[in-house]
């Protein structure tokens, strides 16, 4: 009988799960505050992964966990406990995918083999996490020190530590926190070469909380074969030249190219195959405008991310998911906003983040037992709606200007004085379109204010679309405003409008030419006397030439100054051999004297589609130069 009783106990839901029994008087779907004992259990399992200690149980018995102050006091007491370290490390392994280190393979020999390399990289990144949890998120994203042993220091070209293992000062222009840590760089690379794709996806999904669409189901995912005559950036240029790939890879590859100063082991390098490494990158369509634009190297990217509130919001989102063991829901919007604000206002202090999380309604409440199993749990007590509330957002997507600026207006009648958030998608809506980001409708629109007097403030938006939308080809743009109360999206009027933006958008169609490919090419250099050189071609019209246009200090139609154009036609046997195409595809454009002033400038180079509307920015563009005076 004892055996049967023990077996029944060990298999019971009460033993296997942490359950909260419903009370007789609770309302289905309403937010129900958790009892003190349940809050004590939830808190200890979140931060310790184990049962509450005597002090936490005593606080529950005394009713101290029924207040925000009481819960906050217990969080601050618990955090310094050594048991919290295991939770912090476990969170970072999940968030950053560090468990992949245990399966990492490398072709390069290492003392003790790849097992020793895996172990020391894991130990090194754990030391970074320990330091950053005390010092704050800035130390995680941009701290200059690196923990190594003698073998790892030798591999990375750094001085040996004082003891068997410890911190060393790395060059400030080579190392800055997580993004340049060899453990992260190595796990996001192949055994014998780097992976701009993996590194770009890591930034998008783990630090910006952006969801990228999956690749086509029939796609064979293989990196381009190593080529001793080319750099990685040159080999991967085809991704953004092929229209079937460009939509997604424009979001990944330009970010990943910024890491090309680091090889597959995370070692700093300035050349690859005897060629100079180009570590210029670009963030296209980030969640907030402050993150957008070109950058030079991973250290510059790390510094930009460390300063951005959007990155702190993303870190808070990952902690939210970890603490509640589920994804965020629309009803979590208020709780998440308070948590994110506390983290940002503290300057990225992790104690402030975890206190805000543990005292939020999402953590201290649960949903009343719903009659419909599909109804998700409520996270925050919701006030009763006022009369007339519950209206969807209003707004209009006015259109897209030829330069690629989308404009319109939006506001929420339930909160007309607040700034509405507008989500933009390219070539489809949520689920099938390319997500371009969430943008604030906070620009002056006196016509909207006159038509809707209750909409106090500015409710217009103007968004510069990314290069993938400014290629002269037809696209559709979908705009959705988020409801202030529910977080649910509402499509604006005019959403789904088809547009063309960019150079050559109004070109006549020549039906004798196919339109299966976008132009491709590369900006090689700007000479001392101001000649922009490179190559460009359109596989649909090879061996025919294509038109190349050069703009300075800004993209075409978006503030850049036109500096010249030319058809291709110079002999480039290296291009013929590498791509297996006939014809002369080199070009040279001499910049006007006004740009040869000894000051730094940036050039943007475009090639036109052959026989059809459209254009493509060439690889290695934007390109920085400082020409001498003529």
C-alpha positions in Angstrom: 0.0 0.0 0.0 2.8 2.4 0.8 4.3 1.7 -2.7 1.0 2.6 -4.3 0.5 5.7 -2.3 4.0 6.9 -3.1 3.6 6.2 -6.8 0.3 8.1 -6.8 1.8 11.1 -5.0 4.9 11.3 -7.3 2.6 11.2 -10.4 0.0 13.7 -9.1 -0.2 17.2 -10.8 0.3 18.8 -7.4 3.7 17.2 -7.1 4.8 17.7 -10.7 3.5 21.3 -11.1 3.2 24.5 -9.1 -0.6 24.9 -9.1 -2.9 27.6 -7.8 -6.4 26.4 -7.0 -9.2 28.7 -8.0 -11.3 30.3 -5.2 -15.1 30.0 -5.2 -15.8 33.8 -5.6 -13.4 34.6 -8.4 -14.7 36.0 -11.7 -13.8 34.2 -14.9 -11.2 36.1 -16.8 -10.7 38.7 -14.1 -7.2 39.4 -12.6 -6.8 37.5 -9.3 -4.1 38.5 -6.9 -1.9 35.6 -5.9 -1.8 34.7 -2.2 1.3 35.4 -0.2 2.4 31.8 -0.1 2.1 31.5 -3.9 4.0 34.8 -4.4 6.8 33.4 -2.2 7.0 30.2 -4.3 6.9 32.1 -7.6 9.6 34.5 -6.4 11.9 31.8 -5.1 11.6 29.5 -8.2 12.1 32.5 -10.5 15.3 33.7 -8.8 16.7 30.6 -7.1 15.0 27.7 -9.0 14.1 26.2 -5.7 11.8 26.5 -2.7 11.4 29.6 -0.5 13.7 30.0 2.5 12.5 30.7 6.0 12.7 34.5 5.7 10.5 34.4 2.5 8.0 32.1 4.2 7.9 34.4 7.2 7.2 37.4 5.0 4.4 35.5 3.3 2.9 34.5 6.7 3.1 38.2 7.9 1.3 39.4 4.8 4.4 41.4 3.7 4.2 40.0 0.1 0.8 41.6 -0.4 2.3 45.0 -1.1 4.7 46.3 -3.8 7.1 47.4 -1.1 7.1 44.1 0.6 7.9 42.1 -2.6 10.5 44.6 -3.6 12.3 44.3 -0.3 12.4 40.5 -0.7 13.8 40.8 -4.2 16.6 43.0 -3.0 17.3 40.6 -0.2 17.3 37.6 -2.5 19.5 38.9 -5.3 22.9 38.9 -3.5 22.4 35.3 -2.5 24.8 33.0 -4.4 21.9 30.9 -5.6 20.8 33.8 -7.8 24.0 33.5 -9.9 22.8 30.2 -11.3 19.6 31.7 -12.5 21.3 34.7 -14.1 23.7 32.4 -15.9 20.8 30.1 -17.0 18.8 33.1 -18.3 21.8 34.3 -20.4 22.4 30.8 -21.8 18.8 30.7 -23.0 18.6 34.3 -24.2 22.0 34.3 -26.1 21.9 30.6 -27.2 25.2 29.9 -25.4 24.4 26.2 -25.0 25.4 25.9 -28.6 29.0 26.3 -27.5 28.9 22.7 -26.2 28.2 21.5 -29.9 30.6 24.0 -31.6 33.1 22.5 -34.0 36.2 24.3 -35.4 38.8 23.3 -37.9 41.6 25.3 -36.3 43.8 23.4 -33.8 43.7 24.4 -30.2 45.7 23.1 -27.1 43.5 20.3 -25.6 41.3 20.2 -28.7 37.9 21.7 -29.4 36.6 20.5 -26.0 39.1 22.8 -24.2 38.2 25.7 -26.5 34.5 25.2 -25.7 35.1 25.1 -22.0 37.3 28.2 -21.8 34.9 30.2 -24.0 32.0 29.2 -21.8 33.9 30.2 -18.7 34.9 33.5 -20.2 31.4 34.6 -21.2 30.1 33.5 -17.8 32.6 35.9 -16.2 31.3 38.7 -18.5 27.8 38.0 -17.3 28.8 38.0 -13.6 30.4 41.4 -14.0 27.6 42.9 -16.1 24.8 41.8 -13.8 26.4 43.9 -11.1 27.5 46.8 -13.3 24.5 47.1 -15.6 23.6 46.5 -19.2 26.1 48.9 -20.6 28.9 46.7 -19.2 27.3 43.7 -21.0 27.1 45.5 -24.3 30.3 47.6 -24.3 32.6 46.6 -21.5 36.3 46.5 -22.7 37.7 43.7 -20.5 37.9 40.0 -21.5 38.5 37.0 -19.2 41.0 34.5 -20.6 43.5 31.9 -19.7 46.9 31.6 -21.2 45.9 29.5 -24.2 42.9 31.7 -25.1 45.0 34.9 -24.7 47.6 33.5 -27.1 44.8 32.5 -29.6 43.3 36.0 -29.5 46.6 37.9 -29.5 46.1 39.4 -26.0 48.4 39.6 -23.0 48.3 36.6 -20.6 46.3 37.1 -17.4 48.0 37.6 -14.0 46.9 34.1 -12.9 45.6 31.0 -14.5 42.4 32.8 -15.6 41.4 36.4 -15.3 40.6 39.7 -16.9 42.9 41.4 -19.4 42.5 44.8 -21.0 41.7 44.4 -24.7 42.2 47.2 -27.3 39.2 49.5 -27.1 38.9 49.6 -30.9 38.7 45.8 -31.0 36.6 44.6 -28.1 33.3 46.0 -26.6 31.3 43.6 -24.5 29.0 40.8 -25.7 29.0 41.5 -29.5 32.8 41.2 -29.7 33.2 38.4 -27.2 34.9 35.4 -28.8 32.3 32.9 -27.4 29.5 34.7 -29.2 31.5 35.3 -32.4 32.7 31.7 -32.6 29.3 30.1 -32.0 27.8 32.4 -34.7 30.3 31.1 -37.3 31.0 28.0 -39.3 33.9 25.6 -38.5 36.0 27.2 -41.3 34.5 30.6 -42.0 32.4 33.4 -40.6 28.7 33.7 -41.0 27.3 37.3 -41.6 23.9 35.7 -41.7 24.0 34.1 -38.2 25.6 37.2 -36.7 23.0 39.5 -38.3 20.1 37.4 -37.1 21.6 37.3 -33.6 21.5 41.1 -33.4 18.0 41.4 -34.9 16.3 38.7 -32.7 18.3 38.8 -29.4 19.0 42.5 -29.0 16.3 44.2 -31.1 13.5 41.7 -30.6 12.6 41.7 -34.3 11.1 38.6 -35.8 12.6 37.7 -39.2 10.6 35.7 -41.7 11.7 32.1 -42.2 13.5 31.1 -45.4 11.6 29.3 -48.2 10.9 25.7 -47.4 12.7 24.4 -50.5 15.9 26.5 -49.8 19.1 24.7 -49.4 21.0 26.6 -46.7 24.7 26.5 -47.5 27.3 29.3 -47.2 29.1 30.2 -50.3 32.3 28.2 -50.8 35.4 29.8 -49.5 37.2 31.7 -52.2 40.9 32.5 -51.8 40.5 35.5 -54.2 37.6 37.2 -52.4 36.5 38.4 -49.0 33.4 37.1 -47.2 31.5 40.3 -47.9 32.2 40.0 -51.6 31.1 36.3 -51.7 27.8 37.1 -49.9 26.9 40.1 -52.1 24.7 37.8 -54.3 22.2 37.6 -51.4 21.2 41.2 -51.8 21.6 41.2 -55.6 19.0 38.4 -56.1 15.5 39.7 -55.6 14.4 36.3 -54.2 16.9 36.7 -51.4 17.2 40.5 -51.0 14.0 41.1 -48.9 15.3 39.1 -45.9 19.1 39.3 -46.4 19.0 43.1 -46.5 18.0 42.8 -42.8 20.7 40.3 -41.9 23.8 40.5 -44.1 24.6 44.3 -43.8 24.5 43.9 -40.0 26.7 40.7 -40.1 29.2 42.4 -42.4 30.0 44.7 -39.5 31.6 41.7 -37.7 34.0 40.8 -40.5 37.0 42.1 -38.4 36.5 38.8 -36.4 37.2 35.4 -37.9 35.4 32.1 -37.2 37.3 31.8 -33.8 36.5 35.4 -32.8 40.1 36.6 -33.5 40.5 40.2 -34.6 41.7 40.5 -38.2 42.2 43.3 -40.7 42.8 41.1 -43.8 41.2 38.0 -45.3 42.9 36.0 -48.0 45.4 38.9 -48.3 42.7 41.4 -49.0 41.7 44.2 -46.7 38.6 43.4 -44.6 35.7 45.8 -45.1 33.8 45.8 -41.7 31.3 48.5 -42.7 27.7 47.6 -41.9 24.2 49.1 -41.9 21.1 48.7 -39.7 18.1 48.8 -42.1 14.6 49.1 -40.6 15.5 48.8 -36.9 12.7 49.2 -34.3 13.6 52.9 -33.6 15.1 55.5 -35.9 18.1 56.2 -33.5 19.5 52.8 -34.5 19.2 53.2 -38.2 22.1 53.8 -40.6 25.6 52.7 -41.5 28.3 51.9 -38.9 31.9 51.0 -39.1 32.7 47.8 -37.2 31.2 45.8 -34.4 32.6 48.2 -31.7 30.7 51.1 -33.2 27.6 48.9 -33.4 27.9 47.9 -29.8 28.2 51.5 -28.7 25.1 52.4 -30.6 23.1 49.6 -29.2 24.2 50.3 -25.6 22.8 53.8 -25.9 19.5 52.8 -27.3 16.3 52.5 -25.2 15.0 50.0 -27.7 17.7 47.5 -26.8 17.0 47.9 -23.1 13.3 47.3 -23.9 14.3 44.1 -25.7 16.5 42.9 -22.8 13.5 43.5 -20.5 11.3 41.6 -22.8 13.6 38.5 -22.7 13.6 38.7 -18.9 9.8 39.0 -18.9 9.5 35.8 -21.0 12.0 34.0 -18.8 10.3 35.0 -15.5 6.8 34.0 -16.6 7.8 31.1 -18.8 5.6 32.3 -21.6 5.5 34.8 -24.4 4.1 38.3 -24.0 0.4 38.9 -24.6 -1.5 42.0 -25.6 -2.9 42.3 -22.0 0.7 42.5 -20.8 1.2 45.9 -22.4 0.8 48.0 -19.3 3.0 45.7 -17.1 5.7 45.5 -19.8 5.7 49.3 -20.2 6.3 49.9 -16.5 9.1 47.3 -16.4 10.8 48.7 -19.4 10.5 52.3 -18.1 12.0 51.2 -14.8 15.0 49.6 -16.6 15.6 52.5 -18.9 15.2 55.1 -16.1 17.7 53.2 -14.0 20.3 53.4 -16.7 20.1 49.6 -17.3 20.4 48.4 -13.7 19.5 44.8 -13.5 18.3 45.0 -9.9 15.8 47.7 -10.9 14.7 45.5 -13.8 14.0 42.4 -11.6 12.3 44.5 -8.9 10.0 46.0 -11.5 9.3 42.6 -13.0 8.6 40.8 -9.7 6.3 43.6 -8.5 4.3 43.9 -11.8 0.8 42.7 -12.1 1.9 40.1 -14.6 4.0 38.4 -11.8 1.7 39.0 -8.8 -1.7 38.2 -10.4 -3.2 35.4 -12.4 -6.4 35.1 -14.5 -9.6 33.9 -13.1 -10.4 30.4 -14.4 -11.7 31.0 -17.9 -14.6 29.2 -19.4 -12.8 29.2 -22.8 -9.5 27.4 -22.7 -8.3 29.6 -25.6 -8.4 32.7 -23.5 -4.9 33.6 -22.3 -4.1 34.6 -18.8 -4.6 38.2 -17.8 -1.5 40.0 -16.6 -2.6 43.3 -15.3 -5.8 44.4 -13.5 -7.8 46.3 -16.1 -10.0 49.3 -15.1 -13.6 49.3 -16.3 -13.9 51.0 -19.6 -15.4 54.5 -19.6 -18.5 55.1 -21.7 -17.6 55.5 -25.3 -14.3 53.7 -24.9 -13.2 50.7 -27.0 -13.0 52.4 -30.4 -10.4 51.2 -32.8 -7.6 53.5 -34.0 -8.2 55.9 -36.9 -5.8 56.9 -39.6 -4.7 56.9 -43.2 -1.7 55.8 -45.1 -1.4 58.7 -47.5 1.2 57.1 -49.7 4.9 56.8 -50.5 6.8 59.6 -52.1 9.2 58.9 -55.0 12.2 59.1 -52.6 10.7 56.3 -50.5 9.2 58.3 -47.6 5.9 56.8 -46.3 3.6 59.3 -44.8 0.2 59.4 -43.1 -1.5 59.9 -39.7 -3.0 57.8 -36.9 -4.5 58.3 -33.4 -6.5 56.3 -31.0 -10.0 57.8 -30.1 -9.7 56.1 -26.6 -6.5 58.1 -25.9 -6.5 60.9 -28.5 -3.8 63.0 -26.8 -1.3 60.1 -26.8 1.1 59.3 -29.6 0.0 56.3 -31.6 2.4 53.5 -32.7 2.2 52.5 -36.4 3.6 49.1 -37.6 4.8 49.0 -41.2 5.0 45.8 -43.3 6.3 45.5 -46.9 4.6 43.3 -49.5 2.1 41.8 -47.0 0.7 42.1 -43.6 1.7 40.4 -40.3 2.7 36.8 -40.9 3.7 37.1 -44.6 5.1 40.6 -45.1 8.5 42.0 -44.2 8.2 43.8 -40.9 9.9 47.2 -41.2 9.4 48.3 -37.6 7.1 50.3 -35.3 7.1 54.1 -35.7 5.6 57.0 -33.7 2.9 59.1 -35.2 4.1 62.3 -33.6 4.7 64.7 -36.6 2.6 67.9 -37.1 -0.6 67.4 -39.1 -2.8 70.5 -38.7 -5.3 69.1 -41.2 -5.9 66.1 -38.9 -6.2 68.4 -35.8 -8.7 70.5 -37.6 -10.8 67.5 -38.7 -10.6 65.8 -35.3 -10.5 68.5 -32.5 -10.4 65.8 -29.8 -7.1 64.6 -31.2 -4.9 67.0 -29.3 -1.3 67.1 -30.4 0.6 65.8 -33.4 -0.4 62.6 -35.1 1.4 62.4 -38.4 4.2 60.1 -39.4 6.9 60.2 -42.0 9.1 57.1 -42.4 12.0 56.6 -44.7 11.6 53.1 -46.1 14.7 50.9 -46.3 16.7 50.3 -49.4 14.8 47.1 -50.2 11.7 49.2 -50.7 13.4 51.9 -52.8 14.5 49.7 -55.7 12.2 51.1 -58.3 10.1 47.9 -58.4 6.4 47.7 -57.4 5.8 47.0 -53.7 2.8 47.2 -51.4 3.0 48.9 -48.0 0.7 47.9 -45.1 0.3 50.2 -42.1 -1.4 49.1 -38.8 -2.0 51.3 -35.8 -1.9 49.7 -32.3 -4.9 50.1 -30.0 -3.9 51.9 -26.9 -6.0 49.6 -24.6 -5.8 46.1 -26.1 -2.6 46.4 -28.2 -4.5 44.9 -31.1 -3.6 46.3 -34.6 -6.0 48.0 -36.9 -5.2 48.5 -40.6 -5.2 52.2 -41.6 -7.2 53.3 -44.6 -5.0 53.2 -47.7 -3.1 50.3 -46.3 -1.9 47.9 -49.0 -1.3 50.6 -51.5 1.1 49.7 -54.3 4.0 52.1 -55.0 7.3 52.4 -56.7 10.2 54.4 -55.2 13.8 55.0 -56.0 15.8 55.7 -59.1 14.6 54.4 -62.5 11.1 53.7 -61.0 9.3 55.3 -64.0 11.4 53.6 -66.7 9.6 52.0 -69.6 9.3 48.3 -69.8 11.2 46.5 -72.6 9.3 43.2 -73.0 12.3 41.6 -74.9 14.3 41.5 -71.7 13.5 39.3 -68.7 13.2 40.8 -65.2 14.3 37.9 -63.0 17.4 39.5 -61.5 18.3 42.8 -59.8 21.5 44.5 -60.8 24.6 43.5 -58.8 28.1 44.9 -58.4 30.7 46.3 -56.1 32.3 49.6 -55.3 36.1 48.9 -55.3 37.6 52.3 -54.4 37.7 56.0 -54.7 41.1 57.1 -56.0 43.1 60.0 -54.7 42.0 62.1 -57.6 38.3 61.3 -57.1 37.5 58.5 -59.5 34.9 56.0 -58.2 35.7 52.5 -59.6 33.9 49.2 -59.5 31.7 46.9 -61.5 28.0 46.3 -62.1 25.8 44.1 -64.3 22.3 42.8 -64.7 22.2 39.1 -65.6 19.0 39.6 -67.5 20.7 41.7 -70.2 24.3 40.4 -70.1 26.6 41.1 -71.9 24.9 44.5 -72.4 25.9 47.5 -70.2 23.9 49.1 -67.4 23.7 52.6 -66.2 25.5 53.6 -62.9 24.7 56.7 -60.8 26.7 58.1 -57.9 25.3 60.2 -55.1 27.4 61.9 -52.3 26.5 62.3 -48.6 23.1 60.7 -48.8 21.0 58.1 -50.6 19.4 59.0 -54.0 16.3 61.1 -53.6 16.8 61.4 -49.8 19.2 64.3 -49.5 22.1 62.9 -51.4 23.7 65.1 -54.1 24.0 63.7 -57.6 27.7 63.4 -58.5 27.7 61.7 -61.9 26.7 58.8 -64.0 28.1 56.4 -66.6 27.4 53.2 -68.4 29.5 50.2 -67.6 32.0 49.2 -70.4 35.4 48.8 -68.9 37.1 45.5 -69.2 36.9 43.4 -65.9 38.2 39.9 -66.6 38.2 39.2 -62.9 34.4 39.6 -62.9 34.0 37.5 -66.0 36.0 34.7 -64.4 34.4 34.9 -61.0 30.8 35.0 -62.3 31.1 33.2 -65.6 29.5 36.1 -67.6 30.6 37.7 -70.8 30.9 41.5 -71.5 32.7 44.5 -70.0 31.2 45.5 -66.7 33.7 47.9 -65.1 33.0 51.6 -64.5 34.7 54.7 -63.4 33.0 58.0 -62.4 35.1 61.1 -61.7 33.6 63.1 -58.8 33.2 66.9 -59.3 35.8 69.2 -57.8 33.5 70.3 -55.0 33.8 66.9 -53.3 37.6 66.9 -53.5 37.9 69.2 -50.5 39.9 67.0 -48.1 36.8 66.4 -46.0 35.2 63.0 -45.3 32.3 62.1 -47.6 30.1 59.1 -48.2 29.2 57.9 -51.7 26.1 55.8 -52.7 26.4 54.0 -56.0 23.4 52.5 -57.8 23.0 50.4 -60.9 19.8 50.5 -63.1 17.8 47.4 -64.1 18.2 46.6 -67.8 15.0 47.0 -69.7 12.8 47.4 -66.7 12.1 49.8 -63.8 14.3 49.3 -60.8 17.7 49.8 -59.3 20.0 48.3 -56.7 22.6 49.8 -54.4 26.0 48.2 -55.1 27.8 46.2 -52.4 30.4 48.2 -50.5 28.1 51.2 -50.7 27.8 53.4 -48.8 31.6 54.0 -49.1 33.5 56.6 -47.0 36.4 58.6 -48.5 38.2 61.8 -48.0 39.6 63.1 -51.3 42.5 65.5 -51.6 42.1 68.9 -53.1 42.5 69.1 -56.9 
